[in-house]
């Protein structure tokens, strides 16, 4: 089951459970659409692509609450761009 993380890992923007701009990779690294564009649609952690995060129906939030753990680790964009150019 997805954690539904509360913020963008790069800019720390709030991404509530029903956010239309939350994007995730295969390991559920979570970024906003603006940061995914900055990252050239390549996850800096796994090198994979991003997909739109599904929205958990509000009725299920009491049974399956979203994560409250913030993962905030801004990406060194210069290093990231070099890594993806070498791929």
VMD Tcl script that draws the C-alpha trace (Angstrom):
set ca {
  {0.00 0.00 0.00}
  {1.29 3.47 -0.85}
  {2.50 5.71 1.98}
  {1.04 8.84 0.33}
  {3.91 11.01 1.56}
  {2.97 14.55 2.58}
  {5.58 16.69 0.78}
  {7.90 17.00 -2.20}
  {11.33 15.58 -1.39}
  {13.11 18.39 -3.26}
  {11.25 21.62 -2.40}
  {9.19 20.41 0.59}
  {5.93 21.67 -0.97}
  {2.83 20.26 0.68}
  {1.27 17.41 -1.32}
  {-1.91 16.35 0.48}
  {-3.54 13.00 -0.22}
  {-5.71 14.53 -2.95}
  {-2.99 16.54 -4.69}
  {-3.23 16.49 -8.46}
  {0.44 17.40 -8.79}
  {2.06 14.64 -6.71}
  {4.35 12.39 -8.72}
  {6.03 9.16 -7.59}
  {8.67 6.74 -8.88}
  {8.61 2.98 -8.55}
  {9.99 3.25 -4.98}
  {7.47 5.98 -4.09}
  {9.97 8.82 -4.00}
  {7.57 11.77 -4.05}
  {7.98 15.05 -5.92}
  {5.72 17.84 -7.15}
  {5.26 18.28 -10.91}
  {7.49 21.38 -10.97}
  {10.39 19.47 -9.41}
  {9.84 16.46 -11.68}
  {10.29 18.87 -14.59}
  {13.49 20.23 -12.98}
  {14.70 16.65 -12.58}
  {14.03 16.02 -16.28}
  {11.55 13.30 -15.27}
  {14.32 11.06 -13.87}
  {14.24 10.06 -10.21}
  {17.51 11.11 -8.54}
  {17.32 8.15 -6.17}
  {16.64 5.19 -8.47}
  {17.01 6.60 -12.00}
  {13.48 5.58 -12.91}
  {10.63 7.63 -14.30}
  {7.68 9.25 -12.54}
  {3.95 8.64 -12.66}
  {1.08 10.60 -11.22}
  {0.38 9.47 -7.65}
  {-3.09 7.96 -7.28}
  {-5.54 9.72 -4.98}
  {-6.69 7.65 -2.04}
  {-10.47 8.01 -1.63}
  {-11.30 10.07 1.43}
  {-13.53 7.29 2.79}
  {-10.44 5.06 3.16}
  {-8.28 7.56 5.05}
  {-9.53 6.48 8.49}
  {-8.72 2.84 7.77}
  {-5.54 3.53 5.76}
  {-4.14 6.91 6.84}
  {-1.51 8.71 4.83}
  {2.07 9.04 6.00}
  {3.07 11.98 8.17}
  {6.79 11.35 7.67}
  {8.44 14.14 5.72}
  {11.30 13.09 3.45}
  {13.14 16.31 2.60}
  {16.43 15.92 0.78}
  {16.95 18.56 -1.88}
  {18.68 17.28 -5.00}
  {22.05 18.60 -6.14}
  {20.75 19.48 -9.60}
  {24.19 19.91 -11.17}
  {25.22 16.43 -10.06}
  {21.84 15.00 -11.12}
  {22.14 16.47 -14.62}
  {25.65 15.03 -14.98}
  {24.40 11.62 -13.84}
  {21.56 11.53 -16.35}
  {23.79 12.74 -19.20}
  {26.15 9.85 -18.49}
  {23.31 7.30 -18.59}
}
mol new
graphics top color blue
foreach p $ca { graphics top sphere $p radius 0.5 }
foreach p [lrange $ca 0 end-1] q [lrange $ca 1 end] { graphics top cylinder $p $q radius 0.2 }
display resetview
